[in-house]
Amino acid sequence: MRRTAREKLKACTLGAAVLTALLSATACDPDGTNNGTGTTSSTPSAPPSATVSTRPSGSGGATDGSQDSGGGSGNSGGSSSTVGQGATTACGESNISIAATIYPHDSVRHLLLTATNTGSKECTLYRYPIVRFDNGREDQVGPMESEMKEVRIGPGKRAYAGMLLFRTGAPTEAVETMAVSLQGRVSNADPDSGPIQVPLPDEADFLNIDDNPAVSYWNISREKAESYMFKAAGGN
């Protein structure tokens, strides 16, 4: 009697094991793929493609993240870069006019030169203007300490250079005419253009200069040119 019960228990256990194996063999993954044999697996779907940001056409922005190194406030539409990197035509007497401006309550110690591109194409101003008074020596006016850049200006645009004419207490001489020549890309302190006659400001029939007047390098920012100009005189 015991043997029969044991055999029944064994048969029942065996039947349960077979049933479990059968259910396991026919079980499915949640996505419906048969996972019982281990030989078939689902292919993962491709990840969503990244959204490509495009720059609107005609934005004029640089595509490499670079920025124009134009001037600060006072910029009249030109651009500037370090000397030697430009590729435009040098400005000359045929496409540049120059005006002179004095400052109220300044005893005409400082002078602002404004160069305007009168041509139809962009041109480049190199280093500093070569200034001559009364047809004097070209090296009479030396460069003052200021930022040295080549300045590119488009048609109708402007660039500036500031001048210190004399220092307080220094002996001076009166001059009645002024001319400016422009430097070229290769030359250094050597005129590349013919002299451009610069009328004196309406408020001044003559200018007083000492034996060491100075001029700043060209800048597209009027404020920067003025800051160098007044700094050269020690702010006085």
C-alpha positions as CSV (number, residue, x, y, z in Angstrom):
1,M,0.0,0.0,0.0
2,R,2.9,2.4,0.8
3,R,4.6,1.5,-2.5
4,T,1.5,2.4,-4.4
5,A,1.1,5.8,-2.7
6,R,4.8,6.6,-3.3
7,E,4.4,5.7,-7.0
8,K,1.4,8.0,-7.3
9,L,3.3,10.8,-5.6
10,K,6.2,10.3,-8.0
11,A,3.9,10.3,-11.0
12,C,2.2,13.4,-9.9
13,T,5.5,15.2,-9.4
14,L,6.7,14.1,-12.8
15,G,3.5,15.3,-14.4
16,A,3.8,18.8,-12.7
17,A,7.4,19.1,-14.0
18,V,6.4,18.2,-17.5
19,L,3.6,20.8,-17.4
20,T,6.0,23.5,-16.1
21,A,8.4,22.7,-18.9
22,L,5.6,22.8,-21.5
23,L,4.4,26.2,-20.2
24,S,7.9,27.6,-20.2
25,A,8.5,26.4,-23.8
26,T,5.5,28.2,-25.1
27,A,5.9,31.4,-23.0
28,C,6.3,34.7,-24.9
29,D,8.1,38.0,-24.2
30,P,5.9,41.0,-23.5
31,D,6.5,42.1,-27.1
32,G,5.2,38.8,-28.5
33,T,8.5,37.3,-29.4
34,N,9.0,33.7,-28.6
35,N,11.8,33.5,-25.9
36,G,11.6,29.8,-25.3
37,T,14.4,28.5,-27.7
38,G,16.9,31.4,-27.1
39,T,17.6,31.6,-30.8
40,T,15.2,34.5,-31.8
41,S,15.4,38.0,-30.4
42,S,13.7,41.2,-31.3
43,T,15.6,43.8,-33.4
44,P,15.8,47.1,-31.5
45,S,14.3,50.0,-33.3
46,A,16.7,52.7,-34.6
47,P,17.1,55.7,-32.3
48,P,15.4,59.0,-33.4
49,S,17.7,61.1,-35.6
50,A,19.1,64.3,-34.0
51,T,17.5,67.6,-35.0
52,V,19.9,69.6,-37.2
53,S,19.9,73.3,-36.5
54,T,20.2,75.4,-39.6
55,R,21.1,79.1,-39.9
56,P,18.5,81.1,-41.7
57,S,19.7,82.1,-45.2
58,G,21.0,85.6,-45.5
59,S,21.9,85.9,-41.8
60,G,25.4,86.8,-42.6
61,G,26.8,85.1,-39.5
62,A,30.0,83.1,-39.5
63,T,29.6,79.4,-39.7
64,D,32.7,78.6,-37.7
65,G,31.7,80.5,-34.7
66,S,34.1,83.4,-35.3
67,Q,33.1,86.9,-34.9
68,D,34.0,90.1,-36.5
69,S,36.7,92.1,-34.6
70,G,35.2,95.4,-35.3
71,G,35.4,98.4,-33.0
72,G,33.3,99.4,-30.0
73,S,31.0,102.4,-29.8
74,G,31.5,104.9,-32.6
75,N,31.9,102.2,-35.2
76,S,30.7,103.6,-38.5
77,G,30.5,100.2,-40.3
78,G,34.2,99.3,-40.8
79,S,36.0,96.3,-39.4
80,S,39.5,95.8,-38.1
81,S,42.0,93.0,-37.9
82,T,45.7,92.6,-37.1
83,V,48.1,94.0,-39.6
84,G,49.0,91.5,-42.3
85,Q,45.7,89.6,-42.5
86,G,43.8,91.9,-44.8
87,A,43.4,91.4,-48.5
88,T,41.5,94.5,-49.7
89,T,42.9,97.4,-51.7
90,A,44.8,100.0,-49.8
91,C,43.0,103.3,-49.3
92,G,44.5,106.2,-51.2
93,E,44.0,109.8,-52.2
94,S,41.6,108.6,-54.9
95,N,39.0,107.1,-52.6
96,I,39.6,108.8,-49.2
97,S,38.7,112.3,-47.9
98,I,40.0,113.5,-44.5
99,A,38.4,116.1,-42.2
100,A,39.9,117.6,-39.0
101,T,37.9,118.4,-35.8
102,I,38.9,120.3,-32.7
103,Y,37.4,120.3,-29.2
104,P,35.8,123.1,-27.3
105,H,37.7,124.4,-24.3
106,D,40.8,122.4,-25.3
107,S,43.0,125.3,-26.5
108,V,43.3,123.4,-29.8
109,R,45.8,121.0,-28.3
110,H,44.1,117.9,-29.8
111,L,42.8,117.2,-33.3
112,L,40.6,114.4,-34.6
113,L,41.2,113.1,-38.1
114,T,38.2,111.5,-39.8
115,A,38.9,109.4,-42.9
116,T,35.8,108.7,-45.1
117,N,35.7,106.2,-47.9
118,T,34.4,108.1,-51.0
119,G,34.9,105.2,-53.4
120,S,32.6,102.3,-54.4
121,K,34.6,99.5,-52.8
122,E,36.0,98.6,-49.4
123,C,39.6,99.7,-48.8
124,T,42.1,99.3,-46.0
125,L,43.9,101.9,-43.9
126,Y,47.3,100.7,-42.6
127,R,49.0,101.8,-39.4
128,Y,48.8,105.5,-38.8
129,P,48.4,108.6,-41.1
130,I,51.6,110.4,-42.2
131,V,50.9,114.0,-41.3
132,R,52.8,117.0,-42.7
133,F,52.3,120.7,-41.7
134,D,53.2,123.5,-44.0
135,N,54.9,121.0,-46.4
136,G,57.3,120.1,-43.7
137,R,59.1,116.8,-43.0
138,E,57.0,113.6,-43.2
139,D,58.5,112.3,-40.0
140,Q,57.7,115.4,-38.1
141,V,54.6,113.7,-36.6
142,G,55.3,110.3,-35.0
143,P,52.9,107.6,-33.8
144,M,51.7,107.6,-30.3
145,E,51.2,104.5,-28.2
146,S,47.9,103.0,-29.4
147,E,46.4,99.8,-30.8
148,M,48.0,99.0,-34.1
149,K,45.5,97.4,-36.5
150,E,44.7,97.6,-40.2
151,V,41.2,99.1,-40.6
152,R,38.9,98.2,-43.5
153,I,36.2,100.6,-44.3
154,G,33.3,100.2,-46.8
155,P,31.9,102.9,-49.1
156,G,30.7,105.9,-47.1
157,K,32.2,104.5,-43.9
158,R,34.7,106.2,-41.6
159,A,37.8,105.6,-39.5
160,Y,39.5,107.9,-37.0
161,A,42.9,108.9,-35.7
162,G,43.6,111.3,-32.8
163,M,46.4,113.9,-32.7
164,L,48.2,115.6,-29.8
165,L,49.5,118.9,-31.2
166,F,51.4,120.3,-28.3
167,R,52.0,119.7,-24.6
168,T,51.3,122.3,-21.9
169,G,54.2,124.6,-21.4
170,A,56.1,123.4,-24.5
171,P,57.4,125.9,-27.1
172,T,55.1,126.0,-30.1
173,E,55.1,127.2,-33.7
174,A,52.0,128.1,-35.8
175,V,51.2,126.2,-38.9
176,E,48.5,127.0,-41.5
177,T,48.3,124.0,-43.7
178,M,48.1,120.2,-43.2
179,A,48.3,117.2,-45.5
180,V,47.9,113.5,-44.8
181,S,49.5,110.6,-46.8
182,L,48.4,107.0,-46.3
183,Q,50.6,104.0,-45.8
184,G,50.4,100.8,-47.8
185,R,50.3,97.2,-46.8
186,V,54.0,96.5,-47.2
187,S,55.7,99.8,-46.5
188,N,56.3,101.0,-42.9
189,A,56.2,104.7,-42.2
190,D,56.4,105.3,-45.9
191,P,53.6,107.0,-47.8
192,D,51.8,104.8,-50.4
193,S,49.4,107.5,-51.5
194,G,49.8,111.1,-52.6
195,P,49.1,113.8,-50.1
196,I,45.5,114.5,-49.2
197,Q,45.0,118.1,-48.3
198,V,43.1,118.5,-45.0
199,P,41.3,121.8,-44.4
200,L,41.8,123.3,-41.0
201,P,38.7,123.4,-38.8
202,D,36.5,126.5,-39.3
203,E,37.2,127.6,-35.8
204,A,41.0,127.7,-36.3
205,D,42.9,129.9,-38.8
206,F,46.1,128.1,-37.7
207,L,47.3,125.4,-35.4
208,N,50.0,125.4,-32.8
209,I,52.4,122.4,-32.6
210,D,55.4,121.7,-30.4
211,D,58.5,119.9,-31.6
212,N,57.0,116.4,-31.0
213,P,53.4,116.2,-32.2
214,A,51.9,112.7,-32.3
215,V,49.1,110.8,-34.0
216,S,47.4,107.5,-33.1
217,Y,46.9,104.5,-35.4
218,W,43.7,104.3,-37.3
219,N,40.6,103.0,-35.5
220,I,37.0,102.4,-36.5
221,S,35.9,103.6,-33.1
222,R,36.0,107.3,-32.6
223,E,35.9,106.8,-28.8
224,K,39.0,104.6,-28.9
225,A,40.9,107.0,-31.0
226,E,40.0,109.8,-28.6
227,S,41.0,107.8,-25.6
228,Y,44.5,107.2,-26.9
229,M,44.8,110.9,-27.9
230,F,43.9,112.3,-24.5
231,K,45.9,109.6,-22.7
232,A,49.0,110.7,-24.7
233,A,48.7,114.1,-23.1
234,G,48.4,112.6,-19.6
235,G,44.7,113.5,-19.5
236,N,45.4,117.2,-19.3
